Amino acid sequence: MNRDWVLFHLAEAADALRQAIEEIKESPDYGDPEFAVDMQHIYHHINTAWNSRNSEPSDVEPGSDALFTAWSKLPVDLEMMAL
């Protein structure tokens, strides 16, 4: 696992989630459009952490549009269980 890369994206997701929570609490005008943008940002980082977890540092540093798109997608290899 590329721990530094995973930790970066999980920290980014946590920051974005905290910010979204604060905006929802504080802004009476916060609605679906803002929520959609915030959730896309949060999911991008969570999905990237999972989908690229085994990438080599040399693969993630320069990045590419194709990798960005692929890594941002919902995981297909992670079973989502209802709790």
Protein Blocks (a to p, Z undefined) as FASTA:
>chain_A
ZZklmmmmmmmmmmmmmmmmmmmmmmmkbcfklmmmmmmmmmmmmmmmmmmmmpcfklmm
nopfklmmmmmpccfkbccddZZ
